[in-house]
Amino acid sequence: MSSRRSSQSGVSRISDDQIIELVSKLRQLLPEIRNRRSDKVSASKVLQETCNYIRNLHKEVDDLSERLSQLLSTIDADSAEAAIIRSLIM
Amino acid sequence: MKNPSSSSVKSRFTRRFLRALIKINRQKPSSSSSREIFLRYRRIRIAADKAMACVIGSRRAWSRAVLRRIKNQKRKRLADSLRRSNGIHGMKKMVAKEEDEISYEQENELRKLVPGVGAMDLCSMLDETAHYVMCLATQVQVMRKIVDFYST
């Protein structure tokens, strides 16, 4: 996989190995791409999927914050904290 | 680099975030006016981002940027929420020559989404992005658990 960009198109040169390593690291995190068998996912596709994924996560944080603001009055966090932490770690 | 999915990051985030929720709950009587709900939503979202950034601390550019942003929040509240949504409007068509080339457009798109990477070279930015994505996913996972827990 070549991620070198030519100076003719006005973009910079980067070390292939570093890019490959980081792109595959990102790829492991993306739910869309992780499940695909092929090793031939382009760097360009990984970046695109990463942007989509981050946007989705931001939206989820917004939506969950909204739901929490509605649920807030029912929260007695002290008693729940231990139970929540336990269920997260198990 | 500490694995951001480790249970200690998860539990530290959970503790901080729950503590912040108690505080927010205590400060105003629960009211159903839409303005109250909006203000509470915004404080909760800030508390969630802040809790994760505090757990990571100054170790990462993205967490430093988030803490900095929140510190200046009082002056720039509206501008920040606009910047988040404008990330989508700024998108241009990809101009890559080969399918695996990374274009400037894509790189800039990512720079807008990850806090604190503005001045970084591409490699550092990709590394920072990976860490940020892991922490964000953990934050969402914990928030979802809390919502589920209190929804039943």
gemmi code that builds the backbone of each chain (N, CA, C; Angstrom):
import gemmi

chains = {
    "A": [
        ("MET", (0.844, -1.197, 0.000), (0.000, 0.000, 0.000), (0.871, 1.234, 0.000)),
        ("SER", (0.660, 2.062, -0.977), (1.487, 3.261, -1.026), (0.682, 4.449, -0.549)),
        ("SER", (1.199, 5.106, 0.452), (0.499, 6.295, 0.911), (1.326, 7.532, 0.623)),
        ("ARG", (2.319, 7.374, -0.217), (3.156, 8.525, -0.567), (2.395, 9.417, -1.512)),
        ("ARG", (2.470, 10.671, -1.258), (1.730, 11.590, -2.112), (2.735, 12.393, -2.926)),
        ("SER", (2.484, 12.550, -4.184), (3.467, 13.222, -5.036), (3.409, 14.720, -4.824)),
        ("SER", (4.566, 15.366, -5.027), (4.587, 16.811, -4.821), (3.857, 17.525, -5.945)),
        ("GLN", (3.597, 16.797, -7.035), (2.891, 17.435, -8.144), (1.453, 17.772, -7.774)),
        ("SER", (0.834, 16.901, -6.964), (-0.541, 17.214, -6.594), (-0.571, 18.122, -5.369)),
        ("GLY", (0.607, 18.587, -4.942), (0.656, 19.586, -3.875), (0.524, 19.001, -2.485)),
        ("VAL", (0.785, 17.702, -2.308), (0.702, 17.129, -0.957), (2.073, 16.572, -0.563)),
        ("SER", (2.222, 16.264, 0.745), (3.575, 15.991, 1.261), (3.931, 14.510, 1.256)),
        ("ARG", (5.213, 14.241, 1.383), (5.739, 12.891, 1.478), (5.812, 12.449, 2.927)),
        ("ILE", (5.358, 11.227, 3.209), (5.490, 10.714, 4.570), (6.055, 9.315, 4.493)),
        ("SER", (6.641, 8.849, 5.579), (7.179, 7.504, 5.609), (6.043, 6.498, 5.475)),
        ("ASP", (6.200, 5.579, 4.533), (5.184, 4.558, 4.297), (4.933, 3.712, 5.531)),
        ("ASP", (6.013, 3.273, 6.170), (5.871, 2.353, 7.293), (5.066, 2.957, 8.440)),
        ("GLN", (5.406, 4.202, 8.762), (4.690, 4.859, 9.857), (3.210, 4.965, 9.562)),
        ("ILE", (2.924, 5.405, 8.340), (1.528, 5.586, 7.955), (0.798, 4.256, 7.994)),
        ("ILE", (1.433, 3.225, 7.429), (0.786, 1.914, 7.394), (0.460, 1.446, 8.796)),
        ("GLU", (1.433, 1.631, 9.696), (1.245, 1.195, 11.075), (0.077, 1.926, 11.731)),
        ("LEU", (0.050, 3.241, 11.570), (-0.991, 4.024, 12.227), (-2.352, 3.782, 11.605)),
        ("VAL", (-2.372, 3.654, 10.282), (-3.650, 3.414, 9.628), (-4.226, 2.067, 10.051)),
        ("SER", (-3.348, 1.052, 10.200), (-3.900, -0.244, 10.613), (-4.356, -0.194, 12.065)),
        ("LYS", (-3.690, 0.636, 12.859), (-4.119, 0.820, 14.249), (-5.522, 1.417, 14.287)),
        ("LEU", (-5.741, 2.441, 13.463), (-7.052, 3.074, 13.394), (-8.090, 2.095, 12.894)),
        ("ARG", (-7.679, 1.325, 11.912), (-8.595, 0.379, 11.290), (-9.164, -0.590, 12.323)),
        ("GLN", (-8.338, -0.998, 13.276), (-8.778, -1.942, 14.301), (-9.888, -1.355, 15.163)),
        ("LEU", (-9.939, -0.027, 15.225), (-10.913, 0.612, 16.092), (-12.253, 0.833, 15.423)),
        ("LEU", (-12.269, 0.742, 14.103), (-13.485, 1.107, 13.391), (-14.417, -0.083, 13.257)),
        ("PRO", (-15.607, 0.028, 13.799), (-16.530, -1.105, 13.750), (-16.871, -1.536, 12.329)),
        ("GLU", (-16.913, -0.568, 11.388), (-17.277, -0.905, 10.013), (-16.250, -1.808, 9.373)),
        ("ILE", (-14.984, -1.380, 9.517), (-13.927, -2.011, 8.742), (-13.372, -3.249, 9.430)),
        ("ARG", (-13.407, -3.245, 10.756), (-12.800, -4.339, 11.505), (-13.332, -5.691, 11.079)),
        ("ASN", (-14.628, -5.730, 10.754), (-15.251, -7.015, 10.448), (-14.995, -7.501, 9.041)),
        ("ARG", (-14.430, -6.622, 8.206), (-14.173, -7.054, 6.829), (-12.908, -7.892, 6.759)),
        ("ARG", (-12.961, -8.927, 5.937), (-11.827, -9.857, 5.857), (-10.632, -9.224, 5.181)),
        ("SER", (-10.903, -8.462, 4.134), (-9.817, -8.006, 3.261), (-8.788, -7.145, 3.987)),
        ("ASP", (-7.532, -7.361, 3.639), (-6.469, -6.529, 4.184), (-6.279, -5.282, 3.367)),
        ("LYS", (-6.985, -5.234, 2.224), (-6.675, -4.166, 1.288), (-7.606, -2.968, 1.452)),
        ("VAL", (-7.739, -2.511, 2.692), (-8.511, -1.295, 2.889), (-7.575, -0.118, 2.713)),
        ("SER", (-7.956, 0.820, 1.870), (-7.050, 1.923, 1.582), (-6.986, 2.894, 2.759)),
        ("ALA", (-5.849, 3.608, 2.832), (-5.675, 4.610, 3.881), (-6.764, 5.659, 3.786)),
        ("SER", (-7.092, 6.000, 2.545), (-8.103, 6.998, 2.293), (-9.453, 6.564, 2.885)),
        ("LYS", (-9.777, 5.278, 2.695), (-11.042, 4.751, 3.207), (-11.034, 4.745, 4.729)),
        ("VAL", (-9.897, 4.387, 5.325), (-9.799, 4.361, 6.785), (-10.026, 5.758, 7.350)),
        ("LEU", (-9.415, 6.766, 6.731), (-9.602, 8.136, 7.221), (-11.053, 8.567, 7.102)),
        ("GLN", (-11.653, 8.207, 5.992), (-13.046, 8.572, 5.780), (-13.939, 7.918, 6.835)),
        ("GLU", (-13.713, 6.609, 7.066), (-14.503, 5.892, 8.072), (-14.256, 6.436, 9.468)),
        ("THR", (-13.005, 6.845, 9.731), (-12.682, 7.410, 11.044), (-13.465, 8.689, 11.272)),
        ("CYS", (-13.494, 9.553, 10.251), (-14.253, 10.804, 10.390), (-15.727, 10.504, 10.660)),
        ("ASN", (-16.290, 9.563, 9.903), (-17.697, 9.210, 10.123), (-17.920, 8.686, 11.532)),
        ("TYR", (-17.004, 7.829, 11.965), (-17.136, 7.220, 13.285), (-17.080, 8.269, 14.383)),
        ("ILE", (-16.129, 9.214, 14.277), (-16.008, 10.269, 15.295), (-17.270, 11.120, 15.322)),
        ("ARG", (-17.778, 11.453, 14.130), (-19.011, 12.243, 14.092), (-20.168, 11.502, 14.771)),
        ("ASN", (-20.263, 10.192, 14.501), (-21.314, 9.396, 15.145), (-21.153, 9.369, 16.658)),
        ("LEU", (-19.918, 9.233, 17.120), (-19.673, 9.205, 18.561), (-20.045, 10.548, 19.193)),
        ("HIS", (-19.688, 11.644, 18.528), (-20.063, 12.968, 19.051), (-21.570, 13.077, 19.174)),
        ("LYS", (-22.265, 12.593, 18.138), (-23.733, 12.674, 18.165), (-24.298, 11.822, 19.299)),
        ("GLU", (-23.697, 10.655, 19.520), (-24.155, 9.797, 20.614), (-23.963, 10.457, 21.960)),
        ("VAL", (-22.827, 11.129, 22.142), (-22.593, 11.834, 23.406), (-23.680, 12.895, 23.599)),
        ("ASP", (-24.002, 13.611, 22.522), (-25.065, 14.614, 22.607), (-26.396, 13.970, 22.994)),
        ("ASP", (-26.774, 12.911, 22.277), (-28.064, 12.262, 22.537), (-28.130, 11.694, 23.948)),
        ("LEU", (-27.045, 11.039, 24.383), (-27.034, 10.448, 25.719), (-27.067, 11.528, 26.789)),
        ("SER", (-26.398, 12.658, 26.535), (-26.447, 13.759, 27.500), (-27.871, 14.283, 27.627)),
        ("GLU", (-28.567, 14.347, 26.491), (-29.944, 14.824, 26.515), (-30.818, 13.880, 27.332)),
        ("ARG", (-30.651, 12.585, 27.099), (-31.453, 11.604, 27.840), (-31.145, 11.672, 29.329)),
        ("LEU", (-29.872, 11.856, 29.647), (-29.487, 11.943, 31.051), (-30.109, 13.167, 31.707)),
        ("SER", (-30.195, 14.273, 30.963), (-30.757, 15.474, 31.563), (-32.225, 15.263, 31.893)),
        ("GLN", (-32.883, 14.397, 31.120), (-34.277, 14.101, 31.436), (-34.403, 13.130, 32.597)),
        ("LEU", (-33.434, 12.218, 32.712), (-33.489, 11.208, 33.775), (-32.931, 11.716, 35.099)),
        ("LEU", (-32.280, 12.878, 35.032), (-31.423, 13.310, 36.134), (-32.076, 13.281, 37.506)),
        ("SER", (-33.316, 13.692, 37.596), (-33.929, 13.778, 38.913), (-34.069, 12.415, 39.584)),
        ("THR", (-34.020, 11.355, 38.784), (-34.187, 10.035, 39.394), (-32.870, 9.427, 39.856)),
        ("ILE", (-31.783, 10.121, 39.570), (-30.491, 9.513, 39.862), (-30.091, 9.666, 41.319)),
        ("ASP", (-29.801, 8.525, 41.933), (-29.170, 8.540, 43.241), (-27.827, 7.857, 43.033)),
        ("ALA", (-26.847, 8.642, 42.640), (-25.630, 8.062, 42.092), (-24.804, 7.265, 43.079)),
        ("ASP", (-24.856, 7.628, 44.360), (-24.005, 6.931, 45.330), (-24.245, 5.436, 45.329)),
        ("SER", (-25.510, 5.057, 45.445), (-25.786, 3.628, 45.545), (-25.529, 2.922, 44.221)),
        ("ALA", (-25.731, 3.668, 43.140), (-25.621, 3.023, 41.837), (-24.193, 2.884, 41.372)),
        ("GLU", (-23.328, 3.753, 41.851), (-21.975, 3.822, 41.311), (-21.274, 2.475, 41.323)),
        ("ALA", (-21.303, 1.810, 42.466), (-20.600, 0.535, 42.562), (-21.177, -0.481, 41.585)),
        ("ALA", (-22.502, -0.498, 41.480), (-23.140, -1.456, 40.579), (-22.783, -1.178, 39.134)),
        ("ILE", (-22.752, 0.103, 38.759), (-22.438, 0.465, 37.381), (-20.997, 0.098, 37.057)),
        ("ILE", (-20.102, 0.435, 37.960), (-18.688, 0.154, 37.703), (-18.474, -1.350, 37.589)),
        ("ARG", (-19.125, -2.107, 38.451), (-18.983, -3.550, 38.390), (-19.480, -4.087, 37.063)),
        ("SER", (-20.622, -3.571, 36.605), (-21.182, -4.098, 35.360), (-20.342, -3.685, 34.163)),
        ("LEU", (-19.614, -2.577, 34.268), (-18.764, -2.148, 33.167), (-17.531, -3.019, 33.040)),
        ("ILE", (-17.017, -3.418, 34.206), (-15.733, -4.109, 34.183), (-15.901, -5.601, 33.917)),
        ("MET", (-17.004, -6.158, 34.357), (-17.193, -7.618, 34.172), (-17.262, -8.000, 32.706)),
    ],
    "B": [
        ("MET", (1.998, 3.588, 26.076), (0.740, 4.345, 26.206), (-0.275, 3.473, 26.944)),
        ("LYS", (-0.883, 4.076, 27.932), (-1.868, 3.340, 28.713), (-3.053, 3.005, 27.797)),
        ("ASN", (-3.511, 1.785, 27.889), (-4.654, 1.375, 27.074), (-5.916, 2.077, 27.574)),
        ("PRO", (-6.523, 2.909, 26.726), (-7.682, 3.681, 27.188), (-8.908, 2.829, 27.440)),
        ("SER", (-8.870, 1.566, 27.043), (-10.033, 0.730, 27.332), (-9.849, -0.014, 28.636)),
        ("SER", (-8.743, 0.223, 29.303), (-8.501, -0.519, 30.533), (-9.574, -0.192, 31.553)),
        ("SER", (-9.810, -1.138, 32.428), (-10.903, -0.963, 33.387), (-10.636, 0.214, 34.313)),
        ("SER", (-9.364, 0.558, 34.516), (-9.124, 1.674, 35.427), (-9.564, 2.992, 34.792)),
        ("VAL", (-9.335, 3.147, 33.476), (-9.809, 4.359, 32.808), (-11.333, 4.396, 32.844)),
        ("LYS", (-11.936, 3.245, 32.557), (-13.396, 3.172, 32.564), (-13.960, 3.521, 33.933)),
        ("SER", (-13.398, 2.922, 34.985), (-13.984, 3.147, 36.311), (-13.668, 4.556, 36.811)),
        ("ARG", (-12.483, 5.080, 36.475), (-12.173, 6.448, 36.887), (-13.099, 7.434, 36.194)),
        ("PHE", (-13.348, 7.195, 34.905), (-14.284, 8.054, 34.187), (-15.679, 7.955, 34.808)),
        ("THR", (-16.105, 6.729, 35.086), (-17.448, 6.529, 35.645), (-17.604, 7.285, 36.952)),
        ("ARG", (-16.597, 7.145, 37.820), (-16.683, 7.817, 39.117), (-16.772, 9.323, 38.959)),
        ("ARG", (-15.867, 9.888, 38.148), (-15.864, 11.341, 37.969), (-17.184, 11.825, 37.385)),
        ("PHE", (-17.649, 11.098, 36.380), (-18.843, 11.536, 35.679), (-20.059, 11.457, 36.596)),
        ("LEU", (-20.179, 10.369, 37.348), (-21.315, 10.234, 38.265), (-21.281, 11.329, 39.333)),
        ("ARG", (-20.070, 11.622, 39.817), (-19.947, 12.690, 40.813), (-20.437, 14.013, 40.229)),
        ("ALA", (-20.066, 14.270, 38.980), (-20.500, 15.507, 38.323), (-22.019, 15.529, 38.162)),
        ("LEU", (-22.595, 14.364, 37.863), (-24.051, 14.291, 37.698), (-24.769, 14.616, 39.005)),
        ("ILE", (-24.232, 14.102, 40.118), (-24.838, 14.412, 41.425), (-24.830, 15.919, 41.644)),
        ("LYS", (-23.676, 16.527, 41.325), (-23.516, 17.963, 41.533), (-24.515, 18.745, 40.701)),
        ("ILE", (-24.640, 18.357, 39.435), (-25.569, 19.051, 38.545), (-26.998, 18.882, 39.045)),
        ("ASN", (-27.293, 17.694, 39.548), (-28.633, 17.421, 40.043), (-28.955, 18.272, 41.263)),
        ("ARG", (-27.929, 18.464, 42.101), (-28.126, 19.213, 43.349), (-28.351, 20.696, 43.089)),
        ("GLN", (-27.720, 21.221, 42.044), (-27.669, 22.676, 41.901), (-28.983, 23.319, 41.522)),
        ("LYS", (-29.774, 22.626, 40.707), (-31.055, 23.226, 40.354), (-32.171, 22.271, 40.713)),
        ("PRO", (-33.297, 22.794, 41.174), (-34.424, 21.882, 41.393), (-34.881, 21.347, 40.037)),
        ("SER", (-35.347, 20.129, 40.008), (-35.694, 19.575, 38.701), (-36.926, 20.302, 38.169)),
        ("SER", (-36.770, 20.779, 36.961), (-37.811, 21.608, 36.362), (-38.010, 21.122, 34.942)),
        ("SER", (-39.216, 21.291, 34.447), (-39.443, 20.741, 33.107), (-39.461, 21.799, 32.020)),
        ("SER", (-39.049, 23.036, 32.359), (-39.013, 24.033, 31.294), (-37.948, 23.616, 30.284)),
        ("SER", (-38.209, 23.899, 29.012), (-37.276, 23.422, 27.989), (-35.922, 24.088, 28.121)),
        ("ARG", (-35.897, 25.318, 28.629), (-34.618, 25.998, 28.805), (-33.787, 25.284, 29.884)),
        ("GLU", (-34.501, 24.888, 30.985), (-33.806, 24.177, 32.061), (-33.201, 22.880, 31.550)),
        ("ILE", (-34.022, 22.159, 30.767), (-33.541, 20.880, 30.242), (-32.351, 21.100, 29.311)),
        ("PHE", (-32.418, 22.148, 28.500), (-31.308, 22.411, 27.582), (-30.030, 22.742, 28.353)),
        ("LEU", (-30.162, 23.587, 29.373), (-28.989, 23.959, 30.159), (-28.384, 22.747, 30.846)),
        ("ARG", (-29.262, 21.873, 31.352), (-28.792, 20.680, 32.036), (-28.100, 19.738, 31.045)),
        ("TYR", (-28.692, 19.612, 29.866), (-28.092, 18.761, 28.823), (-26.676, 19.247, 28.500)),
        ("ARG", (-26.543, 20.572, 28.383), (-25.239, 21.097, 28.003), (-24.221, 20.873, 29.112)),
        ("ARG", (-24.666, 21.054, 30.361), (-23.725, 20.839, 31.460), (-23.337, 19.370, 31.572)),
        ("ILE", (-24.274, 18.491, 31.289), (-23.967, 17.065, 31.332), (-22.963, 16.702, 30.250)),
        ("ARG", (-23.161, 17.230, 29.061), (-22.249, 16.908, 27.971), (-20.843, 17.421, 28.265)),
        ("ILE", (-20.769, 18.649, 28.790), (-19.469, 19.206, 29.165), (-18.844, 18.360, 30.269)),
        ("ALA", (-19.666, 17.931, 31.251), (-19.144, 17.121, 32.351), (-18.585, 15.799, 31.840)),
        ("ALA", (-19.240, 15.208, 30.833), (-18.774, 13.933, 30.285), (-17.427, 14.119, 29.583)),
        ("ASP", (-17.336, 15.145, 28.717), (-16.072, 15.402, 28.016), (-14.967, 15.737, 29.010)),
        ("LYS", (-15.328, 16.542, 30.015), (-14.329, 16.967, 30.981), (-13.831, 15.779, 31.808)),
        ("ALA", (-14.762, 14.906, 32.210), (-14.379, 13.757, 33.029), (-13.369, 12.878, 32.291)),
        ("MET", (-13.612, 12.621, 31.017), (-12.680, 11.777, 30.264), (-11.346, 12.487, 30.081)),
        ("ALA", (-11.391, 13.795, 29.772), (-10.147, 14.535, 29.588), (-9.335, 14.580, 30.884)),
        ("CYS", (-10.021, 14.681, 32.029), (-9.319, 14.704, 33.317), (-8.655, 13.374, 33.601)),
        ("VAL", (-9.328, 12.287, 33.273), (-8.747, 10.965, 33.508), (-7.460, 10.807, 32.707)),
        ("ILE", (-7.457, 11.280, 31.462), (-6.265, 11.177, 30.625), (-5.257, 12.252, 31.013)),
        ("GLY", (-5.751, 13.403, 31.475), (-4.867, 14.455, 31.978), (-4.073, 15.135, 30.889)),
        ("SER", (-2.815, 15.489, 31.206), (-2.021, 16.245, 30.252), (-1.202, 15.334, 29.338)),
        ("ARG", (-1.445, 14.025, 29.419), (-0.656, 13.064, 28.643), (-0.833, 13.202, 27.136)),
        ("ARG", (-1.994, 13.706, 26.723), (-2.338, 13.700, 25.310), (-2.732, 15.090, 24.847)),
        ("ALA", (-2.407, 15.407, 23.578), (-2.759, 16.715, 23.039), (-4.266, 16.915, 23.026)),
        ("TRP", (-5.020, 15.865, 22.694), (-6.469, 16.037, 22.600), (-7.071, 16.342, 23.963)),
        ("SER", (-6.572, 15.661, 25.033), (-7.151, 15.910, 26.359), (-6.765, 17.294, 26.860)),
        ("ARG", (-5.532, 17.727, 26.555), (-5.132, 19.081, 26.941), (-6.030, 20.103, 26.240)),
        ("ALA", (-6.295, 19.855, 24.949), (-7.127, 20.785, 24.184), (-8.545, 20.830, 24.733)),
        ("VAL", (-9.087, 19.680, 25.121), (-10.445, 19.649, 25.670), (-10.502, 20.425, 26.988)),
        ("LEU", (-9.499, 20.206, 27.852), (-9.493, 20.908, 29.142), (-9.348, 22.413, 28.943)),
        ("ARG", (-8.512, 22.787, 27.961), (-8.329, 24.199, 27.645), (-9.635, 24.801, 27.155)),
        ("ARG", (-10.292, 24.086, 26.258), (-11.543, 24.558, 25.691), (-12.596, 24.770, 26.776)),
        ("ILE", (-12.683, 23.806, 27.703), (-13.680, 23.908, 28.759), (-13.359, 25.061, 29.697)),
        ("LYS", (-12.055, 25.281, 29.921), (-11.656, 26.382, 30.788), (-12.102, 27.715, 30.208)),
        ("ASN", (-12.002, 27.834, 28.891), (-12.408, 29.075, 28.234), (-13.886, 29.083, 27.878)),
        ("GLN", (-14.572, 28.052, 28.346), (-15.956, 27.817, 27.923), (-16.850, 29.024, 28.105)),
        ("LYS", (-16.699, 29.733, 29.194), (-17.631, 30.815, 29.487), (-17.634, 31.859, 28.389)),
        ("ARG", (-16.444, 32.089, 27.794), (-16.418, 33.093, 26.742), (-16.881, 32.534, 25.409)),
        ("LYS", (-16.528, 31.237, 25.165), (-16.703, 30.736, 23.795), (-17.790, 29.675, 23.642)),
        ("ARG", (-18.689, 29.588, 24.583), (-19.702, 28.514, 24.575), (-20.353, 28.289, 23.217)),
        ("LEU", (-20.939, 29.349, 22.710), (-21.698, 29.224, 21.473), (-20.782, 28.899, 20.302)),
        ("ALA", (-19.637, 29.551, 20.262), (-18.713, 29.333, 19.148), (-18.298, 27.872, 19.047)),
        ("ASP", (-18.076, 27.224, 20.182), (-17.662, 25.827, 20.164), (-18.724, 24.911, 19.590)),
        ("SER", (-19.973, 25.112, 20.012), (-21.000, 24.197, 19.520), (-21.220, 24.424, 18.029)),
        ("LEU", (-20.978, 25.644, 17.559), (-21.086, 25.908, 16.133), (-19.952, 25.229, 15.386)),
        ("ARG", (-18.739, 25.252, 15.989), (-17.592, 24.657, 15.328), (-17.810, 23.170, 15.119)),
        ("ARG", (-18.411, 22.505, 16.103), (-18.654, 21.081, 15.993), (-19.551, 20.773, 14.812)),
        ("SER", (-20.647, 21.533, 14.704), (-21.575, 21.212, 13.620), (-21.036, 21.679, 12.277)),
        ("ASN", (-20.171, 22.680, 12.258), (-19.640, 23.165, 10.993), (-18.633, 22.217, 10.373)),
        ("GLY", (-18.158, 21.252, 11.164), (-17.223, 20.282, 10.616), (-17.812, 19.572, 9.416)),
        ("ILE", (-19.108, 19.398, 9.423), (-19.744, 18.710, 8.300), (-19.852, 19.627, 7.106)),
        ("HIS", (-20.126, 20.906, 7.334), (-20.300, 21.823, 6.210), (-19.002, 22.050, 5.461)),
        ("GLY", (-17.868, 21.874, 6.156), (-16.593, 22.176, 5.522), (-16.120, 21.099, 4.553)),
        ("MET", (-16.856, 20.007, 4.395), (-16.373, 18.888, 3.601), (-16.313, 19.180, 2.110)),
        ("LYS", (-15.151, 18.840, 1.516), (-15.020, 19.023, 0.070), (-14.841, 17.657, -0.580)),
        ("LYS", (-14.945, 17.649, -1.866), (-14.778, 16.377, -2.588), (-13.332, 15.920, -2.521)),
        ("MET", (-13.134, 14.611, -2.397), (-11.807, 14.040, -2.328), (-11.119, 14.089, -3.674)),
        ("VAL", (-9.806, 14.409, -3.659), (-9.120, 14.561, -4.933), (-7.985, 13.559, -5.088)),
        ("ALA", (-7.990, 12.456, -4.336), (-6.875, 11.518, -4.358), (-6.630, 10.962, -5.755)),
        ("LYS", (-5.327, 10.873, -6.100), (-4.979, 10.356, -7.418), (-5.138, 8.841, -7.446)),
        ("GLU", (-4.550, 8.153, -6.432), (-4.767, 6.712, -6.317), (-5.705, 6.517, -5.149)),
        ("GLU", (-6.328, 5.356, -5.095), (-7.378, 5.241, -4.096), (-6.844, 5.228, -2.669)),
        ("ASP", (-5.539, 4.934, -2.490), (-5.068, 4.900, -1.113), (-4.239, 6.117, -0.747)),
        ("GLU", (-4.291, 7.162, -1.556), (-3.620, 8.390, -1.170), (-4.502, 9.158, -0.210)),
        ("ILE", (-3.844, 9.869, 0.707), (-4.595, 10.687, 1.641), (-4.567, 12.125, 1.138)),
        ("SER", (-5.715, 12.670, 0.834), (-5.763, 14.032, 0.320), (-5.769, 15.026, 1.473)),
        ("TYR", (-5.431, 16.272, 1.142), (-5.469, 17.344, 2.133), (-6.875, 17.506, 2.712)),
        ("GLU", (-7.874, 17.335, 1.837), (-9.253, 17.500, 2.299), (-9.580, 16.535, 3.424)),
        ("GLN", (-9.168, 15.263, 3.224), (-9.443, 14.265, 4.264), (-8.686, 14.568, 5.538)),
        ("GLU", (-7.419, 14.945, 5.359), (-6.590, 15.256, 6.518), (-7.215, 16.403, 7.315)),
        ("ASN", (-7.642, 17.437, 6.622), (-8.229, 18.596, 7.306), (-9.546, 18.265, 7.970)),
        ("GLU", (-10.295, 17.381, 7.308), (-11.567, 16.949, 7.887), (-11.325, 16.314, 9.250)),
        ("LEU", (-10.298, 15.474, 9.311), (-9.967, 14.804, 10.566), (-9.444, 15.808, 11.596)),
        ("ARG", (-8.663, 16.763, 11.138), (-8.125, 17.768, 12.062), (-9.231, 18.544, 12.760)),
        ("LYS", (-10.345, 18.735, 12.037), (-11.449, 19.485, 12.640), (-12.145, 18.667, 13.719)),
        ("LEU", (-12.077, 17.348, 13.593), (-12.843, 16.485, 14.491), (-12.084, 16.095, 15.755)),
        ("VAL", (-10.765, 16.075, 15.681), (-9.970, 15.662, 16.842), (-9.395, 16.900, 17.518)),
        ("PRO", (-9.681, 17.104, 18.803), (-9.177, 18.301, 19.482), (-7.661, 18.300, 19.569)),
        ("GLY", (-7.077, 19.489, 19.447), (-5.661, 19.652, 19.769), (-4.654, 19.215, 18.713)),
        ("VAL", (-5.106, 18.781, 17.520), (-4.133, 18.253, 16.549), (-3.784, 19.252, 15.467)),
        ("GLY", (-4.291, 20.486, 15.591), (-4.117, 21.473, 14.529), (-2.720, 21.585, 13.969)),
        ("ALA", (-1.700, 21.653, 14.860), (-0.349, 21.939, 14.392), (0.476, 20.685, 14.131)),
        ("MET", (-0.110, 19.517, 14.324), (0.685, 18.284, 14.258), (0.954, 17.805, 12.845)),
        ("ASP", (2.062, 17.044, 12.710), (2.305, 16.356, 11.445), (1.320, 15.190, 11.340)),
        ("LEU", (1.189, 14.659, 10.149), (0.174, 13.644, 9.886), (0.320, 12.418, 10.782)),
        ("CYS", (1.553, 11.947, 10.965), (1.773, 10.751, 11.779), (1.321, 10.950, 13.214)),
        ("SER", (1.737, 12.061, 13.818), (1.341, 12.337, 15.203), (-0.168, 12.463, 15.295)),
        ("MET", (-0.771, 13.073, 14.280), (-2.211, 13.256, 14.299), (-2.931, 11.914, 14.246)),
        ("LEU", (-2.450, 10.990, 13.442), (-3.084, 9.675, 13.358), (-2.979, 8.940, 14.692)),
        ("ASP", (-1.827, 9.071, 15.341), (-1.644, 8.442, 16.644), (-2.597, 9.039, 17.675)),
        ("GLU", (-2.671, 10.364, 17.677), (-3.572, 11.072, 18.585), (-5.025, 10.670, 18.320)),
        ("THR", (-5.364, 10.543, 17.042), (-6.725, 10.175, 16.648), (-7.095, 8.808, 17.206)),
        ("ALA", (-6.162, 7.859, 17.102), (-6.444, 6.511, 17.602), (-6.772, 6.550, 19.094)),
        ("HIS", (-5.976, 7.283, 19.855), (-6.211, 7.376, 21.297), (-7.551, 8.057, 21.592)),
        ("TYR", (-7.821, 9.141, 20.861), (-9.054, 9.893, 21.055), (-10.277, 9.026, 20.760)),
        ("VAL", (-10.198, 8.265, 19.663), (-11.317, 7.403, 19.290), (-11.589, 6.359, 20.375)),
        ("MET", (-10.511, 5.761, 20.905), (-10.686, 4.766, 21.963), (-11.358, 5.369, 23.190)),
        ("CYS", (-10.915, 6.574, 23.580), (-11.492, 7.210, 24.775), (-12.936, 7.623, 24.535)),
        ("LEU", (-13.219, 8.173, 23.359), (-14.583, 8.568, 23.027), (-15.520, 7.361, 23.070)),
        ("ALA", (-15.060, 6.245, 22.508), (-15.893, 5.036, 22.495), (-16.149, 4.552, 23.916)),
        ("THR", (-15.133, 4.642, 24.777), (-15.298, 4.266, 26.191), (-16.295, 5.194, 26.864)),
        ("GLN", (-16.168, 6.503, 26.588), (-17.075, 7.484, 27.178), (-18.517, 7.173, 26.785)),
        ("VAL", (-18.734, 6.874, 25.506), (-20.079, 6.553, 25.034), (-20.597, 5.277, 25.699)),
        ("GLN", (-19.718, 4.279, 25.810), (-20.118, 3.014, 26.416), (-20.598, 3.217, 27.851)),
        ("VAL", (-19.834, 4.013, 28.619), (-20.197, 4.256, 30.018), (-21.495, 5.058, 30.103)),
        ("MET", (-21.618, 6.105, 29.269), (-22.826, 6.923, 29.313), (-24.055, 6.078, 28.972)),
        ("ARG", (-23.887, 5.184, 27.995), (-25.006, 4.304, 27.610), (-25.406, 3.410, 28.781)),
        ("LYS", (-24.406, 2.861, 29.472), (-24.699, 1.991, 30.607), (-25.472, 2.752, 31.681)),
        ("ILE", (-25.046, 4.002, 31.921), (-25.708, 4.791, 32.959), (-27.151, 5.072, 32.554)),
        ("VAL", (-27.362, 5.444, 31.285), (-28.714, 5.710, 30.812), (-29.571, 4.446, 30.926)),
        ("ASP", (-29.015, 3.300, 30.482), (-29.776, 2.053, 30.566), (-30.128, 1.730, 32.001)),
        ("PHE", (-29.149, 1.917, 32.878), (-29.340, 1.594, 34.284), (-30.486, 2.399, 34.882)),
        ("TYR", (-30.538, 3.693, 34.544), (-31.556, 4.528, 35.138), (-32.857, 4.558, 34.366)),
        ("SER", (-32.863, 3.903, 33.195), (-34.091, 3.885, 32.407), (-35.035, 2.777, 32.822)),
        ("THR", (-34.479, 1.799, 33.506), (-35.326, 0.651, 33.859), (-36.019, 0.866, 35.191)),
    ],
}
model = gemmi.Model(1)
for chain_id, residues in chains.items():
    chain = gemmi.Chain(chain_id)
    for i, (resn, *xyz) in enumerate(residues, 1):
        res = gemmi.Residue()
        res.name, res.seqid = resn, gemmi.SeqId(i, " ")
        for name, pos in zip(("N", "CA", "C"), xyz):
            atom = gemmi.Atom()
            atom.name, atom.element = name, gemmi.Element(name[0])
            atom.pos, atom.b_iso = gemmi.Position(*pos), 0.0
            res.add_atom(atom)
        chain.add_residue(res)
    model.add_chain(chain)
structure = gemmi.Structure()
structure.add_model(model)
structure.setup_entities()
